[in-house]
Amino acid sequence: MTDTTTETTAATETETTVVVPPQQEPEPYVPEALGATRIALLLAEHTGEPVTPEDIAELVAQDHLVQTDSYKGWPMYSTAAARELDVELVRSIVGERVAWEAASLPRDAAAARIGWHWSDLVRMGEAGRITTGRGSRYLITDLDTMAEQADGEQYVTAQAAATDVLEIRASDWKYVEAAGWIRPAETYEKEVGRYRTVTVSLYRLGDVRALLDLPGVDWEAVRGLPKGTPSPLREYAKLAPARADVVRSFAQRLADRHGVTVWAWNSPYSGCWELDWERIEDLPTEATVRRELADDPEAGAYAGEIELCPAWGEITREARDLLEPGRAVVLDTETTDLSGYTVEIAVIDAATGKKLMDTLVNPGDAEISDRARWVHGITDEMVADKRPFETVLPRLRKVTKGRVVLAYNAEFDRSVVLRDVARAGKKPMHLEPWGSWYCLMNAYADWLGSHRWLRLGGSHRAAGDCESARQVLIEISKGRGVEFTPTPPAPGDPVSGPPPGTILAATAVPQD
């Protein structure tokens, strides 16, 4: 009896000591594609190496990693492809960067080391006179050699040229330029605040030093003058030709002769005046204006310093055409993610700003990502009861039919619309051809002569961004510099314009 009980108890104990393995935590979700910064973090965790976005750029440059998508112009890379990269390859890329960083300096630190302006380093690097490499860094040994062998070739600001080299007041520098003794060797745009830039002129140090040897200039009489004392250099400036007055007078005469609006801009980039004008039935032609400029008794002397038909002129005329009634609309979308689906779309009339459509859109089973929600503030709850894209599409086709579709980043917004059209199983029709679209962001950058990405600065809601983009179009349409319009006839004057060659007084109409 005792033996049976013992066996039963042992069997029971055996049954109750079953070991249950711990439940594994699910791996955190990682998107199919990420930008360079987050891909670098992913590789750093995967390889144990301090991977940076610069390393990602090098992997892309060597074709080890390929861009698979983009979000508003920013490249995206496959997370799966990144994880499949050879660990030793990644380590070698990181090691090369670390070694290069030890032997080089970034732009500002390199400039500070030898006392040059950073634009000098860029220029010397482009000329192959100094070794540059990853991260836009400069080899230290080359920096030290260049500082000794190329003294005088560096550029200085007007402030430094006046106070450090000539030892005169900074306010007197304008007379040095007005006298025609020196011109900027280069200009660049300096950011002031978040959305504004100012043009900074730079001068070759050797040219500034040469001013000290100008015959007849008493620099000692200019130095040490107290604030408010008239500068002796003013007399030299008065003798210089008033090129600006001559060019502006020619621009006004051109406007009067042909009955067109003329724009004249003194470009800080080239140091030349740039002229363009509206075309009425393609007239006047460039050849006509060039001939009139050469024959002009005053402006002809400056023909070599006046550029006709600069790149911004054509863009200005395009903008004016796009602002004609019925010509174009402005479109903007907000999406679930970088390569996601539409959650809001708006279209306004380019000429009037009238709202043609503005609606939230249900993206179906696509959830709004955190990063997208942080940008536009649209939540899944806000679009849950809204219409899907296929029911919005007929209205979108109607308001854009026969119009040019303007977007601040046309590549992005076009891809969003076509992605939603394809998912709905519909035909894109006139929304597909690139010829139906016009990118305001690229046009604005070309109009400014900028090579950097320009933020729109809108509200990050579709309708607000449409209006912000329309304001960019309006700004472009104003041309650059000073606008000259035909002089209105005086009372009693004939209705027709003056005969060709008649010289009239210049009346400049400043821009807003």
CORWO-V697179 format. One record per residue. N is the residue number from 0. PHI is phi in whole degrees, -180 to 180 (none if undefined). PSI is psi in whole degrees, -180 to 180 (999 if undefined). Layout:
n:N phi:PHI psi:PSI
n:N phi:PHI psi:PSI
//
This chain:
n:0 phi:none psi:-44
n:1 phi:-64 psi:-42
n:2 phi:-62 psi:-41
n:3 phi:-64 psi:-42
n:4 phi:-63 psi:-40
n:5 phi:-64 psi:-42
n:6 phi:-64 psi:-41
n:7 phi:-63 psi:-42
n:8 phi:-64 psi:-41
n:9 phi:-64 psi:-40
n:10 phi:-64 psi:-40
n:11 phi:-64 psi:-42
n:12 phi:-64 psi:-38
n:13 phi:-63 psi:-39
n:14 phi:-69 psi:-29
n:15 phi:-93 psi:1
n:16 phi:-108 psi:34
n:17 phi:-71 psi:130
n:18 phi:-89 psi:120
n:19 phi:-97 psi:120
n:20 phi:-65 psi:146
n:21 phi:-66 psi:143
n:22 phi:-73 psi:129
n:23 phi:-78 psi:138
n:24 phi:-73 psi:137
n:25 phi:-66 psi:144
n:26 phi:-65 psi:142
n:27 phi:-63 psi:147
n:28 phi:-71 psi:134
n:29 phi:-125 psi:128
n:30 phi:-59 psi:159
n:31 phi:-67 psi:-28
n:32 phi:-139 psi:144
n:33 phi:-138 psi:161
n:34 phi:-76 psi:176
n:35 phi:-60 psi:-41
n:36 phi:-64 psi:-47
n:37 phi:-76 psi:-29
n:38 phi:-65 psi:-38
n:39 phi:-63 psi:-43
n:40 phi:-63 psi:-39
n:41 phi:-63 psi:-46
n:42 phi:-68 psi:-35
n:43 phi:-62 psi:-42
n:44 phi:-69 psi:-36
n:45 phi:-75 psi:-36
n:46 phi:-106 psi:-17
n:47 phi:79 psi:10
n:48 phi:-103 psi:152
n:49 phi:-77 psi:70
n:50 phi:-72 psi:138
n:51 phi:-124 psi:167
n:52 phi:-58 psi:-29
n:53 phi:-64 psi:-35
n:54 phi:-68 psi:-36
n:55 phi:-63 psi:-43
n:56 phi:-60 psi:-38
n:57 phi:-70 psi:-40
n:58 phi:-62 psi:-38
n:59 phi:-69 psi:-43
n:60 phi:-62 psi:-32
n:61 phi:-93 psi:10
n:62 phi:64 psi:24
n:63 phi:-87 psi:-19
n:64 phi:-138 psi:137
n:65 phi:-122 psi:139
n:66 phi:-66 psi:132
n:67 phi:-113 psi:-16
n:68 phi:-160 psi:179
n:69 phi:-151 psi:156
n:70 phi:-134 psi:110
n:71 phi:51 psi:43
n:72 phi:92 psi:-12
n:73 phi:-90 psi:132
n:74 phi:-71 psi:149
n:75 phi:-125 psi:148
n:76 phi:-129 psi:148
n:77 phi:-67 psi:127
n:78 phi:-69 psi:-35
n:79 phi:-65 psi:-44
n:80 phi:-64 psi:-36
n:81 phi:-65 psi:-41
n:82 phi:-69 psi:-24
n:83 phi:-86 psi:-5
n:84 phi:-63 psi:145
n:85 phi:-65 psi:130
n:86 phi:-62 psi:-40
n:87 phi:-66 psi:-34
n:88 phi:-62 psi:-47
n:89 phi:-61 psi:-42
n:90 phi:-62 psi:-39
n:91 phi:-68 psi:-39
n:92 phi:-63 psi:-45
n:93 phi:-65 psi:-43
n:94 phi:-62 psi:-41
n:95 phi:-64 psi:-40
n:96 phi:-65 psi:-44
n:97 phi:-62 psi:-42
n:98 phi:-66 psi:-41
n:99 phi:-66 psi:-40
n:100 phi:-64 psi:-32
n:101 phi:-71 psi:-27
n:102 phi:-101 psi:4
n:103 phi:-139 psi:175
n:104 phi:-135 psi:148
n:105 phi:-69 psi:168
n:106 phi:-52 psi:-56
n:107 phi:-67 psi:-39
n:108 phi:-68 psi:-37
n:109 phi:-65 psi:-43
n:110 phi:-64 psi:-41
n:111 phi:-66 psi:-33
n:112 phi:-62 psi:-41
n:113 phi:-109 psi:2
n:114 phi:73 psi:26
n:115 phi:-103 psi:168
n:116 phi:-81 psi:148
n:117 phi:-61 psi:-31
n:118 phi:-65 psi:-26
n:119 phi:-63 psi:-41
n:120 phi:-66 psi:-41
n:121 phi:-61 psi:-46
n:122 phi:-64 psi:-46
n:123 phi:-66 psi:-35
n:124 phi:-66 psi:-42
n:125 phi:-65 psi:-30
n:126 phi:-83 psi:-3
n:127 phi:77 psi:18
n:128 phi:-94 psi:-3
n:129 phi:-148 psi:140
n:130 phi:-76 psi:126
n:131 phi:-118 psi:160
n:132 phi:-158 psi:-157
n:133 phi:-55 psi:141
n:134 phi:75 psi:16
n:135 phi:55 psi:45
n:136 phi:-104 psi:164
n:137 phi:-125 psi:137
n:138 phi:-66 psi:128
n:139 phi:-63 psi:-43
n:140 phi:-63 psi:-36
n:141 phi:-69 psi:-36
n:142 phi:-60 psi:-48
n:143 phi:-65 psi:-38
n:144 phi:-67 psi:-44
n:145 phi:-64 psi:-37
n:146 phi:-60 psi:-31
n:147 phi:-85 psi:-42
n:148 phi:-89 psi:-20
n:149 phi:-117 psi:26
n:150 phi:-61 psi:131
n:151 phi:105 psi:-19
n:152 phi:-89 psi:-11
n:153 phi:-72 psi:160
n:154 phi:-102 psi:147
n:155 phi:-130 psi:156
n:156 phi:-78 psi:168
n:157 phi:-61 psi:-38
n:158 phi:-60 psi:-48
n:159 phi:-68 psi:-39
n:160 phi:-60 psi:-42
n:161 phi:-74 psi:-55
n:162 phi:-81 psi:-36
n:163 phi:-91 psi:-35
n:164 phi:-99 psi:-57
n:165 phi:-83 psi:-18
n:166 phi:60 psi:43
n:167 phi:-119 psi:174
n:168 phi:-69 psi:144
n:169 phi:-60 psi:-33
n:170 phi:-68 psi:-21
n:171 phi:-83 psi:-11
n:172 phi:-62 psi:-32
n:173 phi:-61 psi:-30
n:174 phi:-73 psi:-33
n:175 phi:-62 psi:-44
n:176 phi:-71 psi:-42
n:177 phi:-64 psi:-29
n:178 phi:-74 psi:-10
n:179 phi:82 psi:17
n:180 phi:-78 psi:-24
n:181 phi:-155 psi:153
n:182 phi:-132 psi:157
n:183 phi:-61 psi:138
n:184 phi:-83 psi:-23
n:185 phi:-166 psi:158
n:186 phi:-134 psi:159
n:187 phi:-149 psi:162
n:188 phi:-96 psi:122
n:189 phi:-104 psi:129
n:190 phi:-72 psi:131
n:191 phi:-125 psi:108
n:192 phi:78 psi:-160
n:193 phi:-88 psi:-30
n:194 phi:-127 psi:3
n:195 phi:-122 psi:147
n:196 phi:-129 psi:157
n:197 phi:-125 psi:150
n:198 phi:-87 psi:127
n:199 phi:-112 psi:127
n:200 phi:-93 psi:143
n:201 phi:-124 psi:147
n:202 phi:-127 psi:144
n:203 phi:-70 psi:128
n:204 phi:-58 psi:-40
n:205 phi:-62 psi:-37
n:206 phi:-69 psi:-36
n:207 phi:-67 psi:-43
n:208 phi:-61 psi:-35
n:209 phi:-65 psi:-23
n:210 phi:-62 psi:-28
n:211 phi:-66 psi:-18
n:212 phi:-101 psi:9
n:213 phi:-63 psi:131
n:214 phi:-71 psi:140
n:215 phi:85 psi:-2
n:216 phi:-100 psi:119
n:217 phi:-92 psi:88
n:218 phi:-65 psi:-31
n:219 phi:-63 psi:-31
n:220 phi:-73 psi:-20
n:221 phi:-90 psi:-28
n:222 phi:-76 psi:147
n:223 phi:75 psi:12
n:224 phi:-72 psi:135
n:225 phi:-70 psi:161
n:226 phi:-60 psi:133
n:227 phi:94 psi:-13
n:228 phi:-77 psi:130
n:229 phi:-58 psi:142
n:230 phi:-90 psi:136
n:231 phi:-60 psi:-20
n:232 phi:-70 psi:-15
n:233 phi:-61 psi:-34
n:234 phi:-65 psi:-36
n:235 phi:-68 psi:-38
n:236 phi:-66 psi:-34
n:237 phi:-66 psi:-27
n:238 phi:-79 psi:-16
n:239 phi:-74 psi:146
n:240 phi:-65 psi:141
n:241 phi:-86 psi:75
n:242 phi:-58 psi:-40
n:243 phi:-60 psi:-43
n:244 phi:-64 psi:-38
n:245 phi:-66 psi:-46
n:246 phi:-65 psi:-43
n:247 phi:-66 psi:-39
n:248 phi:-63 psi:-41
n:249 phi:-63 psi:-40
n:250 phi:-62 psi:-41
n:251 phi:-68 psi:-41
n:252 phi:-64 psi:-36
n:253 phi:-64 psi:-43
n:254 phi:-62 psi:-41
n:255 phi:-71 psi:-41
n:256 phi:-63 psi:-42
n:257 phi:-108 psi:-3
n:258 phi:65 psi:38
n:259 phi:-127 psi:161
n:260 phi:-81 psi:136
n:261 phi:-123 psi:141
n:262 phi:-117 psi:135
n:263 phi:-129 psi:125
n:264 phi:-133 psi:128
n:265 phi:-87 psi:100
n:266 phi:-73 psi:124
n:267 phi:-74 psi:-14
n:268 phi:-77 psi:-44
n:269 phi:-104 psi:-16
n:270 phi:78 psi:4
n:271 phi:-106 psi:161
n:272 phi:-84 psi:143
n:273 phi:-121 psi:128
n:274 phi:-121 psi:137
n:275 phi:-148 psi:170
n:276 phi:-154 psi:160
n:277 phi:-74 psi:155
n:278 phi:-110 psi:132
n:279 phi:-113 psi:109
n:280 phi:54 psi:43
n:281 phi:67 psi:16
n:282 phi:-121 psi:150
n:283 phi:-75 psi:153
n:284 phi:-80 psi:165
n:285 phi:-62 psi:-40
n:286 phi:-62 psi:-39
n:287 phi:-64 psi:-47
n:288 phi:-67 psi:-37
n:289 phi:-64 psi:-39
n:290 phi:-67 psi:-42
n:291 phi:-65 psi:-36
n:292 phi:-66 psi:-44
n:293 phi:-65 psi:-32
n:294 phi:-86 psi:-11
n:295 phi:-70 psi:127
n:296 phi:-65 psi:-25
n:297 phi:-100 psi:-57
n:298 phi:-72 psi:-22
n:299 phi:-58 psi:-31
n:300 phi:-66 psi:-19
n:301 phi:-111 psi:17
n:302 phi:-57 psi:-36
n:303 phi:-71 psi:-12
n:304 phi:-110 psi:12
n:305 phi:-122 psi:119
n:306 phi:-96 psi:127
n:307 phi:-97 psi:145
n:308 phi:57 psi:56
n:309 phi:-68 psi:169
n:310 phi:-60 psi:-37
n:311 phi:-67 psi:-23
n:312 phi:-66 psi:-44
n:313 phi:-63 psi:-40
n:314 phi:-67 psi:-37
n:315 phi:-61 psi:-45
n:316 phi:-66 psi:-38
n:317 phi:-61 psi:-43
n:318 phi:-63 psi:-41
n:319 phi:-63 psi:-37
n:320 phi:-67 psi:-40
n:321 phi:-70 psi:-19
n:322 phi:-88 psi:-1
n:323 phi:-68 psi:144
n:324 phi:-55 psi:133
n:325 phi:77 psi:4
n:326 phi:-86 psi:-40
n:327 phi:-151 psi:162
n:328 phi:-128 psi:161
n:329 phi:-114 psi:130
n:330 phi:-123 psi:146
n:331 phi:-147 psi:146
n:332 phi:-127 psi:152
n:333 phi:-119 psi:144
n:334 phi:-130 psi:172
n:335 phi:-72 psi:-29
n:336 phi:-165 psi:-176
n:337 phi:-55 psi:-45
n:338 phi:-118 psi:39
n:339 phi:-97 psi:-155
n:340 phi:-114 psi:164
n:341 phi:-69 psi:132
n:342 phi:-117 psi:-13
n:343 phi:-158 psi:141
n:344 phi:-143 psi:140
n:345 phi:-140 psi:148
n:346 phi:-138 psi:132
n:347 phi:-127 psi:158
n:348 phi:-74 psi:128
n:349 phi:-66 psi:-36
n:350 phi:-75 psi:-40
n:351 phi:-110 psi:-20
n:352 phi:82 psi:4
n:353 phi:-64 psi:135
n:354 phi:-76 psi:121
n:355 phi:-99 psi:-31
n:356 phi:-162 psi:147
n:357 phi:-160 psi:104
n:358 phi:-149 psi:146
n:359 phi:-76 psi:154
n:360 phi:-132 psi:134
n:361 phi:-78 psi:118
n:362 phi:-85 psi:12
n:363 phi:74 psi:-132
n:364 phi:-85 psi:5
n:365 phi:-86 psi:118
n:366 phi:-84 psi:151
n:367 phi:-78 psi:124
n:368 phi:-72 psi:160
n:369 phi:-60 psi:-45
n:370 phi:-66 psi:-35
n:371 phi:-69 psi:-41
n:372 phi:-65 psi:-36
n:373 phi:-63 psi:-30
n:374 phi:-80 psi:-55
n:375 phi:-101 psi:-13
n:376 phi:78 psi:7
n:377 phi:-88 psi:129
n:378 phi:-107 psi:166
n:379 phi:-61 psi:-36
n:380 phi:-66 psi:-34
n:381 phi:-68 psi:-27
n:382 phi:-108 psi:0
n:383 phi:-59 psi:-37
n:384 phi:-105 psi:17
n:385 phi:-91 psi:167
n:386 phi:-72 psi:147
n:387 phi:-74 psi:169
n:388 phi:-62 psi:-38
n:389 phi:-62 psi:-25
n:390 phi:-87 psi:-15
n:391 phi:-87 psi:-26
n:392 phi:-56 psi:-44
n:393 phi:-56 psi:-42
n:394 phi:-65 psi:-40
n:395 phi:-62 psi:-44
n:396 phi:-62 psi:-41
n:397 phi:-66 psi:-46
n:398 phi:-77 psi:-15
n:399 phi:-105 psi:-10
n:400 phi:-63 psi:131
n:401 phi:74 psi:8
n:402 phi:-117 psi:155
n:403 phi:-79 psi:132
n:404 phi:-94 psi:112
n:405 phi:-95 psi:139
n:406 phi:-147 psi:147
n:407 phi:-69 psi:-30
n:408 phi:-131 psi:84
n:409 phi:-61 psi:-36
n:410 phi:-60 psi:-41
n:411 phi:-71 psi:-53
n:412 phi:-66 psi:-37
n:413 phi:-63 psi:-44
n:414 phi:-64 psi:-35
n:415 phi:-65 psi:-48
n:416 phi:-62 psi:-47
n:417 phi:-66 psi:-33
n:418 phi:-65 psi:-43
n:419 phi:-69 psi:-38
n:420 phi:-63 psi:-44
n:421 phi:-64 psi:-42
n:422 phi:-65 psi:-33
n:423 phi:-79 psi:-7
n:424 phi:73 psi:26
n:425 phi:-106 psi:174
n:426 phi:-98 psi:135
n:427 phi:-72 psi:-25
n:428 phi:54 psi:-127
n:429 phi:-72 psi:-7
n:430 phi:-82 psi:-9
n:431 phi:-88 psi:-47
n:432 phi:-60 psi:139
n:433 phi:-61 psi:-28
n:434 phi:-66 psi:-16
n:435 phi:-82 psi:-12
n:436 phi:-113 psi:157
n:437 phi:-144 psi:125
n:438 phi:-91 psi:111
n:439 phi:-71 psi:-31
n:440 phi:-65 psi:-47
n:441 phi:-66 psi:-40
n:442 phi:-63 psi:-41
n:443 phi:-66 psi:-42
n:444 phi:-64 psi:-43
n:445 phi:-67 psi:-37
n:446 phi:-64 psi:-39
n:447 phi:-79 psi:-20
n:448 phi:77 psi:29
n:449 phi:-100 psi:146
n:450 phi:-111 psi:14
n:451 phi:-115 psi:160
n:452 phi:-70 psi:130
n:453 phi:-108 psi:118
n:454 phi:-67 psi:146
n:455 phi:-76 psi:-39
n:456 phi:74 psi:29
n:457 phi:-88 psi:-164
n:458 phi:-88 psi:-8
n:459 phi:66 psi:18
n:460 phi:-115 psi:150
n:461 phi:-57 psi:-50
n:462 phi:-65 psi:-42
n:463 phi:-64 psi:-40
n:464 phi:-69 psi:-33
n:465 phi:-60 psi:-47
n:466 phi:-67 psi:-39
n:467 phi:-62 psi:-41
n:468 phi:-66 psi:-38
n:469 phi:-63 psi:-38
n:470 phi:-64 psi:-33
n:471 phi:-63 psi:-44
n:472 phi:-60 psi:-43
n:473 phi:-64 psi:-42
n:474 phi:-62 psi:-43
n:475 phi:-62 psi:-38
n:476 phi:-65 psi:-18
n:477 phi:-79 psi:-8
n:478 phi:75 psi:-173
n:479 phi:-118 psi:153
n:480 phi:75 psi:-132
n:481 phi:-107 psi:137
n:482 phi:-97 psi:133
n:483 phi:-118 psi:126
n:484 phi:-114 psi:157
n:485 phi:-56 psi:137
n:486 phi:-68 psi:126
n:487 phi:-62 psi:144
n:488 phi:-67 psi:143
n:489 phi:-78 psi:160
n:490 phi:-56 psi:128
n:491 phi:93 psi:-13
n:492 phi:-72 psi:151
n:493 phi:-65 psi:154
n:494 phi:-66 psi:-36
n:495 phi:-71 psi:159
n:496 phi:-74 psi:172
n:497 phi:-71 psi:157
n:498 phi:-64 psi:151
n:499 phi:-54 psi:139
n:500 phi:93 psi:-9
n:501 phi:-69 psi:131
n:502 phi:-94 psi:121
n:503 phi:-115 psi:162
n:504 phi:-68 psi:142
n:505 phi:-83 psi:131
n:506 phi:-126 psi:105
n:507 phi:-86 psi:136
n:508 phi:-107 psi:103
n:509 phi:-66 psi:151
n:510 phi:-79 psi:162
n:511 phi:-67 psi:999
//
